[in-house]
């Protein structure tokens, strides 16, 4: 039995009308897919996105810019990568996952996924060590 993995790009329906995706829908899908990739510590938006995000709670699309056409879309992502991960591998995985998520959910063809690495983030091991040591210190004081 042959599996049909073809992505349908025709989103218009002759009898009932057509389906149009808002750019925020595509940006949300891209943001969620990118944030789930191992090695990504978060998306990184502009200063204006950061300020407006405080008031609108719209963090799912922070650092994501999309251009949506009738049959295809392009995505630009700004990400922060965790220290210790190979950046090229993380970016390749982001591109693959974002493309797959958008094409699967919307049937739009993704023509490009551009990834900009804004920063490398470090886990604060000292804070984690202090939290582990704190109960022992408190136990000794009592």
C-alpha positions as a printed Julia matrix, in Angstrom:
142×3 Matrix{Float64}:
   0.0    0.0    0.0
   1.5    3.31  -1.09
   1.5    6.25   1.35
   0.46   9.61  -0.11
   2.58  12.34   1.52
   1.77  15.02  -1.03
   1.02  18.46   0.37
  -1.95  20.13  -1.26
  -1.29  23.81  -1.98
  -4.73  24.7   -3.35
  -6.54  26.21  -0.38
  -9.46  27.69  -2.28
 -12.8   25.91  -2.38
 -14.86  26.53  -5.55
 -18.34  26.13  -4.06
 -17.95  27.42  -0.5
 -15.37  30.2   -0.8
 -11.71  30.25   0.11
  -9.5   29.87   3.15
  -7.06  32.66   4.02
  -4.52  32.47   6.84
  -3.7   35.59   8.86
   0.04  36.2    9.28
  -0.3   35.81  13.06
  -1.55  32.25  12.58
   1.53  31.29  10.56
   3.79  33.17  13.0
   2.28  31.32  15.97
   2.78  27.94  14.31
   6.38  28.85  13.45
   7.12  30.17  16.93
   5.77  27.09  18.67
   7.61  24.72  16.33
  10.9   26.6   16.77
  10.64  26.8   20.55
  10.24  23.02  20.79
  13.58  22.34  19.06
  16.26  21.02  21.41
  18.9   23.71  21.99
  16.58  26.69  21.59
  16.28  28.7   24.78
  13.7   31.08  23.32
  12.72  33.41  20.55
  14.24  36.86  20.49
  12.25  39.81  19.28
  13.05  43.44  18.75
  12.92  46.03  21.52
   9.52  47.2   20.3
   8.19  43.63  20.32
   9.47  43.25  23.87
   7.75  46.41  25.06
   4.47  45.65  23.29
   4.62  42.06  24.59
   4.45  43.39  28.13
   1.09  44.95  27.42
  -0.4   42.44  24.98
   0.96  39.13  26.31
   1.69  38.18  22.69
   4.89  36.18  23.22
   4.11  33.35  20.8
   5.02  35.47  17.79
   7.92  37.39  19.35
  10.92  37.15  17.05
   8.87  35.78  14.14
   8.18  37.64  10.9
   6.18  36.02   8.11
   5.08  36.87   4.6
   1.99  34.97   3.54
   0.77  34.57  -0.03
  -2.12  32.59  -1.43
  -0.1   29.4   -1.89
   3.24  29.95  -0.14
   4.87  31.62   2.81
   8.31  32.74   4.02
   9.41  32.87   7.66
  12.14  34.84   9.47
  12.97  33.78  13.04
  15.26  35.35  15.65
  16.32  32.81  18.27
  18.5   32.36  21.33
  20.53  29.15  21.38
  21.63  27.37  24.54
  25.37  27.19  25.15
  26.89  23.8   24.34
  24.72  23.01  21.34
  26.08  23.02  17.79
  24.44  26.12  16.34
  24.34  24.83  12.76
  22.49  21.69  13.86
  20.0   23.67  15.97
  19.27  26.04  13.07
  18.86  23.16  10.6
  16.41  21.49  13.0
  14.49  24.76  13.4
  14.17  25.1    9.63
  13.0   21.52   9.25
  10.47  21.63  12.11
   9.0   25.01  11.16
   8.63  24.01   7.52
   7.01  20.71   8.47
   4.6   22.28  10.98
   3.39  25.01   8.64
   3.02  22.74   5.61
   1.22  20.07   7.63
  -1.21  22.41   9.37
  -1.98  24.86   6.56
  -1.06  23.21   3.25
   0.88  26.37   2.36
   4.25  25.75   0.71
   7.12  27.15   2.78
   9.64  28.69   0.4
  12.2   29.71   3.02
  12.86  29.68   6.74
  15.57  32.18   7.7
  17.05  31.81  11.18
  18.98  34.6   12.9
  20.83  33.63  16.07
  20.55  36.67  18.35
  22.44  35.28  21.33
  23.84  32.26  23.11
  22.35  31.75  26.55
  23.98  30.11  29.55
  22.31  28.18  32.33
  23.04  29.78  35.67
  24.69  26.83  37.42
  25.64  28.96  40.41
  21.98  29.69  41.2
  21.14  25.99  40.88
  24.06  25.1   43.18
  22.95  27.7   45.77
  19.41  26.36  45.76
  20.73  22.83  46.39
  23.0   24.0   49.22
  20.44  26.24  50.93
  18.35  23.48  52.61
  21.52  21.94  54.08
  22.6   25.3   55.54
  19.14  25.92  56.99
  19.13  22.42  58.5
  22.47  23.06  60.23
  21.31  26.41  61.67
  18.19  24.91  63.28
